[in-house]
Amino acid sequence: MFESVSVPLPVLALLVAGCLYGLVVRPLWRRRRDRRNTHAFHEAQGRLAIQPSAFQLLKPTSAADLLMVDPGVQEAILQEVDRTGQDQCDVLVTAREYAREIVPSLSAGFYFRLIHGPVKRLLLRLFRVRVRYVDEEAIVRAARTSTPVFVLNHRSNFDYVVAATSLADRAILSFAVGEWARYWPLDRMLRALGGFFVRRGSGNPLYRAVLAAHVRTATRAGVPQAFFIEGRFSDDGKLGSPRLGLLDYAVRSFDPQTGRDVAFVPVAVNYDRVIEDKNLQIMKASGKRATRTGSWRATAAFVGHQFWLRLNRRWKPFGHATLSVGAPVSLRAWLQRRDFDPRAVGREERFAEVGVLAGDLMRRIADIMPVLPVPLMATVIRDRGDEGVSRSEARVAAFRILETLEDRPGEPDIPREDWEPAVELGLQLLIQRQMVKADEGRLRILEPRRHFVDYYANSIGHLIPARPAAP
């Protein structure tokens, strides 16, 4: 019954090492990691103006299991069984896979080490970063009794970095991330930073029920969230049409009487240089979306070019990147003004009201759009047409535009003492990127690059409906 077996020493060593790792090392490492994460989370609660939620401490498996008992998900599972004829257990497994795909796995310690460390250093090397608040105290007050949901326009993939870094001293944001990032190791990193994944345009009712359950659960638990209301980049520089999916998930089951209030915070992001601007113009001309391989190829080419410029000491920063944060909009107050209960109406009527809310948020984002040197000077030069403009005329026209914008609420986009250097920086960056040329003392647009000038000017075009007269 019992016989001796000869095992080579290296094999025995591997077996012993595997047992020690599985039974001792891995459990101790996980326990230490969870303890450090909990400590970092509690430390964040003591110093952040917008408090994180205990829901963010849940392990991904626990959060996924919590979504499975949501009534909406249970109903969607039964409907999927009736629709497809699959076994209920198989549909339940599929739903749980969707939940594990969506839910984040926040590591507070990793979040602050990365955001305040290499990410912030990289961002400050590339841009002059600034946060402009319209009413910061109102946001902090609202966050004490409401769930803050930051609603951003979408200009660049750097929006994630700029927003997370700029607001890291205020809140730990749970970002909605698109499918472009669902591959290793980027997905692991974004989950650890609190991101939850969204399949844009998915028509699968079971998936959308699980996603709605996550947004609903996180909102009720007070998790500070952020999503891009446009859903995709703007290829012409203008604000796009809002996507209603995530906004509808936050609104559809809200109780205007007793539910925890939701404070929608409009956020506008603008840049002196959008790093994807060339790719966006190529896609606009071709009418095709970039493939993942094409995106990686373009990214590698861009990074390689910047590295080459750095080696040759010709590299220069990209200008400004500004985040403008507006006053919060209370969902309860908004619904009471509209005399509307989202739980008491059908899908079409609810979507119509959510569309009105989305339009209101888009107008607020448009009103606080940062006015930066490159968009400002692109607007001035474009408005003068083919005749061009001298530097002195461009300076006067830019100052007139800035004077018309001084009455906007909140801090000024460009302080008055910085107007002169801002004008020079905007012209320098436009000339450096060969969008504008100085010809016989006048600044004119280079025709092959006119679409780039339009792209940057369009970002603030809605703020200047009446063009200033020529000096």
C-alpha positions in Angstrom: 0.0 0.0 0.0 2.8 2.4 0.9 5.8 2.5 -1.4 8.7 4.8 -1.5 9.0 7.1 -4.5 12.3 8.7 -5.5 12.0 12.3 -6.4 14.9 14.4 -7.7 16.1 17.0 -5.3 15.3 20.0 -7.7 11.7 18.7 -8.1 11.3 18.3 -4.4 12.6 21.8 -3.9 10.1 23.2 -6.4 7.2 21.3 -4.7 8.2 22.6 -1.3 8.6 26.1 -2.6 5.2 26.0 -4.3 3.5 24.8 -1.1 5.2 27.5 1.0 4.2 30.2 -1.6 0.6 29.1 -1.7 0.1 28.4 2.0 2.3 31.0 3.6 3.8 33.7 1.4 0.8 34.6 -0.8 -1.7 34.8 2.2 0.7 37.0 4.2 1.4 39.2 1.2 -2.3 39.7 0.5 -2.9 40.4 4.2 -0.1 43.0 4.3 -1.4 44.6 1.0 -4.9 44.8 2.3 -3.7 46.3 5.6 -1.6 48.9 3.8 -4.5 49.8 1.5 -6.9 50.2 4.4 -4.4 52.4 6.2 -3.9 54.6 3.1 -7.7 54.8 2.7 -8.3 55.9 6.2 -5.4 58.5 5.9 -7.1 59.8 2.7 -10.4 60.2 4.6 -8.6 62.5 7.1 -7.1 64.8 4.5 -9.4 64.9 1.4 -12.0 67.6 1.1 -14.4 65.1 -0.7 -14.5 61.9 1.4 -14.0 58.5 -0.3 -16.6 55.8 0.2 -16.2 52.6 2.1 -17.6 50.9 -1.0 -14.3 51.5 -2.6 -12.6 49.3 -0.1 -14.5 46.2 -1.2 -12.6 43.5 -3.0 -13.6 43.1 -6.7 -15.1 39.7 -6.0 -17.2 41.1 -3.2 -18.3 44.0 -5.3 -19.2 41.7 -8.2 -21.3 39.5 -5.9 -23.1 42.5 -4.6 -24.1 43.5 -8.1 -25.5 40.0 -8.7 -28.2 40.5 -6.0 -29.4 43.8 -7.5 -33.1 43.5 -8.5 -32.4 45.0 -12.0 -29.7 42.4 -12.6 -31.9 39.5 -11.4 -34.7 40.6 -13.7 -32.2 41.0 -16.6 -30.9 37.4 -16.0 -34.5 36.0 -16.2 -35.1 38.0 -19.4 -31.9 36.7 -20.9 -32.9 33.1 -20.1 -36.3 33.6 -21.8 -34.7 35.3 -24.8 -31.9 32.9 -25.5 -33.1 29.6 -23.9 -29.8 29.2 -22.0 -29.6 27.6 -18.6 -30.0 30.1 -15.8 -26.7 29.1 -14.1 -24.9 29.8 -17.4 -26.4 33.3 -17.7 -25.6 34.0 -14.1 -21.9 33.1 -14.7 -21.9 35.4 -17.8 -23.4 38.2 -15.7 -20.8 37.8 -13.0 -18.1 37.9 -15.7 -19.5 41.2 -16.8 -19.5 42.4 -13.2 -15.8 41.4 -12.7 -15.0 43.1 -16.0 -16.6 46.4 -14.8 -15.8 46.8 -11.1 -12.6 48.5 -10.0 -10.1 47.3 -7.4 -8.9 50.5 -5.9 -5.6 50.6 -4.1 -5.4 53.9 -2.2 -1.7 53.6 -1.5 -0.9 52.9 -5.2 -3.3 55.7 -6.2 -1.4 58.3 -4.3 2.1 57.0 -4.9 1.4 57.0 -8.7 -0.6 60.2 -9.0 1.6 62.3 -6.8 4.8 60.6 -8.0 5.7 59.8 -11.6 2.4 60.8 -13.2 2.5 64.3 -11.7 6.1 64.8 -12.6 5.5 63.7 -16.2 2.4 66.0 -16.5 4.3 69.0 -15.2 7.1 68.3 -17.7 4.7 68.3 -20.6 2.3 71.1 -19.6 1.8 74.1 -17.3 -1.2 72.7 -15.4 -3.8 74.9 -13.7 -7.1 74.3 -11.9 -9.7 77.0 -12.2 -12.6 76.8 -9.7 -15.9 78.7 -10.1 -17.1 77.8 -6.6 -14.9 75.3 -4.8 -16.6 75.8 -1.4 -20.0 74.9 -2.9 -18.5 71.6 -4.2 -17.1 70.7 -0.8 -20.4 71.5 0.9 -22.4 69.5 -1.5 -20.1 66.5 -1.2 -20.9 66.2 2.5 -24.5 65.1 1.9 -24.4 64.2 -1.8 -22.5 61.9 -4.2 -20.3 64.1 -6.4 -20.3 63.1 -10.1 -17.8 65.0 -12.2 -19.0 65.4 -15.8 -16.1 66.3 -18.2 -15.8 67.1 -21.9 -13.3 64.8 -23.7 -10.4 66.3 -25.6 -7.6 63.9 -25.1 -6.5 60.7 -23.4 -4.6 63.0 -21.1 -7.9 64.1 -19.7 -7.7 61.2 -17.2 -4.3 62.2 -16.1 -5.0 66.0 -15.9 -8.2 65.5 -14.0 -6.9 62.8 -11.6 -3.7 64.7 -10.9 -5.4 68.1 -10.5 -8.1 66.8 -8.2 -6.0 64.3 -6.2 -5.8 66.7 -3.3 -9.6 66.9 -3.2 -11.0 63.4 -4.0 -10.2 59.8 -5.2 -12.2 59.7 -8.5 -13.6 56.5 -10.0 -13.3 57.1 -13.7 -15.4 55.5 -16.5 -12.8 54.0 -18.9 -13.5 52.8 -22.4 -12.6 49.5 -24.0 -9.4 50.9 -25.5 -7.7 50.2 -22.1 -8.9 46.6 -21.6 -5.6 44.8 -22.0 -2.8 43.9 -19.7 -1.1 45.7 -17.9 -3.0 48.9 -18.5 -6.3 47.4 -17.3 -4.7 46.3 -14.0 -3.2 49.7 -13.4 -6.5 51.6 -14.2 -8.5 49.3 -12.0 -6.0 49.9 -9.1 -6.6 53.6 -9.7 -10.3 53.2 -9.2 -11.4 53.1 -12.9 -14.4 51.0 -14.0 -14.7 49.7 -17.6 -17.5 50.5 -20.0 -18.2 49.0 -23.3 -19.3 52.0 -25.4 -22.3 51.3 -27.5 -23.0 47.8 -26.2 -26.5 46.7 -27.1 -26.4 43.6 -24.8 -29.3 44.1 -22.3 -27.6 41.9 -19.7 -24.3 43.8 -19.8 -26.1 47.1 -19.6 -28.1 45.9 -16.6 -24.9 45.0 -14.8 -23.3 48.3 -15.7 -26.4 50.2 -14.5 -26.3 48.3 -11.3 -22.7 49.3 -10.7 -23.3 52.9 -11.3 -26.5 52.9 -9.2 -24.7 51.0 -6.3 -21.6 53.3 -6.4 -23.8 56.4 -6.5 -25.9 55.3 -3.6 -22.7 54.5 -1.6 -21.3 58.0 -2.2 -18.4 57.0 -4.4 -16.9 60.2 -6.2 -17.2 59.4 -9.9 -16.2 61.0 -13.2 -17.2 60.3 -16.7 -17.0 62.0 -20.1 -20.4 63.1 -21.2 -19.4 63.2 -24.9 -18.2 59.6 -24.8 -15.6 60.2 -27.4 -13.0 62.7 -28.7 -14.1 65.8 -30.6 -12.5 65.7 -34.1 -13.3 69.3 -34.9 -12.5 70.9 -31.5 -16.2 71.8 -30.8 -18.2 70.2 -27.9 -20.0 67.2 -29.2 -23.4 65.8 -28.5 -23.9 64.2 -25.0 -24.2 60.5 -24.5 -27.0 59.7 -22.1 -26.2 56.1 -21.0 -24.2 56.7 -17.7 -26.2 59.8 -16.9 -29.4 57.8 -17.2 -28.0 55.1 -14.9 -27.4 57.6 -12.2 -30.9 59.2 -12.6 -33.3 56.3 -13.4 -33.7 54.9 -9.9 -33.1 58.1 -8.0 -35.6 58.9 -5.2 -36.2 62.7 -5.2 -37.7 62.5 -1.7 -35.4 60.3 0.4 -32.5 59.1 -1.8 -29.0 60.3 -1.3 -28.6 63.4 -3.5 -26.3 63.5 -6.5 -24.2 66.6 -7.2 -23.2 66.8 -10.9 -20.1 68.9 -11.2 -19.4 70.3 -14.7 -15.7 70.2 -15.7 -14.2 71.7 -18.8 -10.7 70.6 -20.0 -8.7 72.5 -22.6 -5.1 72.4 -23.9 -2.6 74.5 -25.9 -1.7 71.2 -27.5 -3.8 68.0 -27.8 -1.3 65.2 -28.3 -3.7 63.3 -30.5 -4.6 66.2 -32.8 -2.9 64.8 -35.9 -4.6 61.4 -35.5 -7.9 63.1 -35.0 -7.6 65.1 -38.2 -6.5 62.0 -40.1 -9.6 60.1 -38.8 -11.8 63.1 -39.6 -10.5 63.2 -43.2 -10.8 59.4 -43.7 -14.1 59.0 -41.8 -12.7 55.9 -40.1 -12.0 55.1 -36.5 -8.5 54.2 -35.5 -7.7 50.5 -34.8 -5.9 49.5 -31.7 -2.8 48.6 -33.7 -3.0 51.9 -35.5 -3.3 53.8 -32.2 -0.3 52.0 -30.7 1.7 52.6 -33.8 0.8 56.3 -33.7 1.6 56.5 -30.0 5.0 54.9 -30.5 5.8 57.3 -33.4 4.9 60.3 -31.3 6.9 59.1 -28.2 9.9 58.3 -30.5 9.7 61.8 -32.1 9.5 63.6 -28.7 12.5 61.5 -27.5 14.5 62.4 -30.6 13.7 66.1 -30.0 14.8 65.7 -26.4 18.1 64.2 -27.5 18.7 67.0 -29.9 17.8 69.6 -27.3 15.0 70.9 -29.5 12.1 69.7 -27.3 9.8 72.3 -25.7 6.8 72.0 -23.4 3.3 71.8 -24.9 1.9 74.9 -23.2 -1.0 75.0 -20.8 -3.5 72.4 -19.7 -6.3 73.8 -17.7 -9.1 72.2 -15.8 -12.1 74.5 -15.1 -14.5 73.2 -12.4 -18.0 74.7 -12.3 -20.6 74.9 -9.5 -22.4 71.7 -8.6 -25.9 70.9 -9.9 -28.1 69.1 -7.3 -30.1 66.3 -9.0 -32.8 66.5 -6.3 -33.3 70.3 -6.8 -33.3 69.9 -10.6 -36.0 67.2 -10.5 -38.1 69.2 -8.2 -37.9 72.2 -10.5 -39.0 70.0 -13.3 -41.6 68.3 -11.2 -40.3 64.9 -12.5 -39.8 61.5 -10.8 -37.7 59.3 -13.0 -39.0 56.1 -11.4 -42.6 56.9 -12.4 -42.3 57.1 -16.2 -41.3 54.9 -19.1 -37.9 54.8 -20.8 -38.7 57.2 -23.6 -40.1 59.9 -21.3 -37.2 59.5 -18.9 -34.6 59.7 -21.7 -36.2 62.9 -22.9 -35.8 64.5 -19.4 -32.2 63.1 -19.1 -31.5 64.7 -22.4 -32.6 68.0 -21.0 -30.3 67.5 -18.0 -27.4 66.5 -20.3 -28.0 69.7 -22.4 -27.9 71.8 -19.2 -24.6 70.2 -18.1 -23.1 70.7 -21.6 -24.0 74.4 -21.5 -22.4 74.7 -18.1 -19.3 73.0 -19.5 -19.3 75.3 -22.5 -19.6 78.4 -20.3 -16.5 77.5 -18.2 -14.3 76.3 -21.1 -10.7 77.6 -20.4 -9.4 80.2 -22.8 -5.7 79.4 -23.4 -3.0 81.1 -25.4 -3.1 78.8 -28.5 -6.9 78.7 -28.9 -7.0 82.5 -28.3 -4.4 83.4 -30.9 -5.8 80.8 -33.4 -9.1 82.6 -33.1 -7.6 86.0 -33.6 -5.6 84.9 -36.7 -8.4 82.9 -38.2 -10.8 85.8 -37.9 -8.6 88.1 -39.9 -8.8 85.8 -43.0 -6.3 85.7 -45.8 -5.1 89.3 -45.2 -3.3 88.2 -42.0 -2.6 90.3 -39.0 0.5 92.0 -37.6 1.8 91.2 -34.1 0.6 94.5 -32.7 -2.9 94.0 -34.2 -3.0 90.4 -32.9 -2.1 91.6 -29.4 -4.8 94.3 -29.4 -7.5 91.8 -30.7 -6.5 89.2 -28.1 -6.7 91.7 -25.3 -10.2 92.7 -26.5 -11.4 89.1 -26.4 -9.9 88.7 -22.9 -11.7 91.8 -21.7 -15.0 90.5 -22.9 -14.5 87.3 -20.8 -13.5 89.0 -17.6 -17.1 89.0 -16.3 -17.3 85.2 -16.3 -17.8 83.7 -12.8 -14.7 82.3 -11.0 -11.1 83.0 -11.4 -9.8 84.6 -14.7 -8.6 82.2 -17.3 -5.4 84.3 -17.8 -4.6 86.9 -15.1 -4.4 90.5 -16.6 -0.7 90.7 -15.7 -0.1 87.6 -17.9 -1.9 88.8 -21.0 1.3 89.9 -22.8 3.3 86.7 -22.2 0.2 84.6 -23.0 -0.1 86.3 -26.5 3.6 85.7 -27.2 3.4 82.0 -26.0 0.3 81.4 -28.2 2.0 82.8 -31.3 5.3 81.0 -30.6 3.5 77.6 -30.3 1.5 78.2 -33.5 4.6 79.2 -35.4 6.6 76.3 -33.9 4.1 73.8 -35.1 4.0 75.4 -38.6 0.3 76.3 -38.4 1.1 80.0 -38.8 3.9 81.8 -40.6 5.2 85.3 -40.4 5.2 86.7 -43.9 6.3 90.3 -44.6 5.5 91.3 -41.0 2.0 89.7 -41.0 0.9 86.4 -39.5 -1.0 84.1 -41.8 -2.3 80.6 -41.6 -0.4 78.0 -43.6 -3.1 76.4 -45.8 -2.1 72.7 -45.3 -2.5 73.3 -41.5 -5.7 75.4 -41.6 -7.7 72.5 -40.1 -5.4 72.5 -37.0 -6.0 76.2 -36.5 -9.8 75.6 -36.8 -9.5 72.7 -34.4 -8.0 74.9 -31.6 -10.1 78.0 -32.3 -13.3 76.0 -32.3 -12.7 75.0 -28.6 -13.5 78.6 -27.5 -15.5 79.7 -30.5 -18.8 79.5 -28.6 -17.5 82.0 -26.1 -16.9 84.8 -28.7 -20.2 85.1 -30.7 -19.5 88.7 -31.6 -16.0 89.0 -33.1 -14.1 92.1 -32.0 -13.6 94.7 -34.7 -10.3 95.1 -36.4 -8.1 97.6 -34.6 
